[in-house]
């Protein structure tokens, strides 16, 4: 049966020797693996402790950062109770150690002047065989207020968002607590095209870095630091610019003081640079005067102002006039603002004034963009009573050139002194409000009114006026009527020209002369056209000009212009009084003149 069983595929088991060999080999393998298992167990315990310690330190750091700054500074972190209040209970229950360190920076700074606090949390634990392990995490907490956006940027002097005065002060203001925790403030100026056109920095950390310019920083006792720089808009055109100030905090461990630091605060302002400021007006005249009343009553007082143009007349929006003053009784007059809403205004007539009052005027020009210039210096004047009357002579009758042309001739005496008078106005009837003529002050004080008729009576008035139309003095109103005057008989002249003999040595000998006659009373020339001047030959066949009876008696002069065949060689004037009879005139050439 046994042999039969083996032939059926059955196998025999291990022999005793084989079994003993197998047991020995297995024992040796497990003996070699025991240290590996032990080391793996120890490393697992170390990793678990490290994770717990790191988590405990991270948790403590987060709790510390959430504490009020003063609590961090004032707490005694060497006290076990203080540390225990921070540490994770699971870590604290493991019997391990935790150390918390809070150090101000700078270390020797009094409270309130430190820049920040250095925080470190160290967790320690003991491994098997007494080996001590630890994990340390560090951070910095800045003074309270940092990051609360206390940085303010502004410019002065400023005019409604416009920078019009160069240099202008660009100022960054920061809370003192934030300033102590700030290393520097970076300034940038951006143009509308997205490019930086100017930049500069102000260092606030005096203990570490020498500041660019010490006067830039000021503390006014209001809890703020002010960092100011006069900005000159270097080579910039007028336009819109964006100003940005960025506060950079102190890095606890800076590798390079010039390395970029993350911003702790920033401020931004947009200003319009407009350096084309209207010029300061200069008042050249402040004249009191008078105008006729529209109702024919007393003269109306007024003050005329004249000032120089602004430098930018093409861009003037309006002119503003500020008027104040003192009344005749010594009381102050109410301030009045007058706006002239038109361009190129260079004069103004103020008719809201009273005789005896003193008025003070100041002017300012504003351009079309709303840019206001500087106020002018004050100019004052007193409105006096109307001056003395002009002495006007109105004769009953006036000389006329013909019986068909009635006229009234006015003459007056110029005031003494006549300084400031530019011209005279002549009024006739119609309530004496519309002038019929203007006579320059440089001409004779007379006017002939030819718009009159025989049989009518007219009232005339004459005023002396300055260059702005203000009446400085006026006459009384006088009445006159033209009277027909018989026309006097006309007479003629007999003109002869000749040359002296002998003539001075070297004198050219004239061949002919042209003659014209001028009335010294009216200025009238006869003949009127130069082509009609008669040509009189000299010598043996000398010509004679008989004018005929064309002149009224009066004052005349005969003008003879002598010529050679190549040009004029002399001019002679022969004055005479023409009476009621024909008069011979002989003009003699005495040489060139």
RAFEN-V887931 format. One record per helix or strand of 3 or more residues. SS is the DSSP state (h for helix, s for strand). FROM is the first residue (numbers start at 0). TO is the last residue. Records with the same first field share a line. If there is no record, write none. Layout:
SS: FROM-TO  FROM-TO
This chain:
h: 1-6  15-65  68-73  79-83  88-91  127-129  175-179  213-215  312-314  429-431  529-531
s: 96-104  115-125  131-141  151-155  167-174  181-190  195-202  216-218  223-230  238-248  262-272  282-290  299-306  315-325  331-339  346-349  357-366  378-381  389-393  407-412  422-427  434-439  445-448  456-464  470-474  477-480  492-498  511-518  533-536  543-545  553-562  567-577  582-588
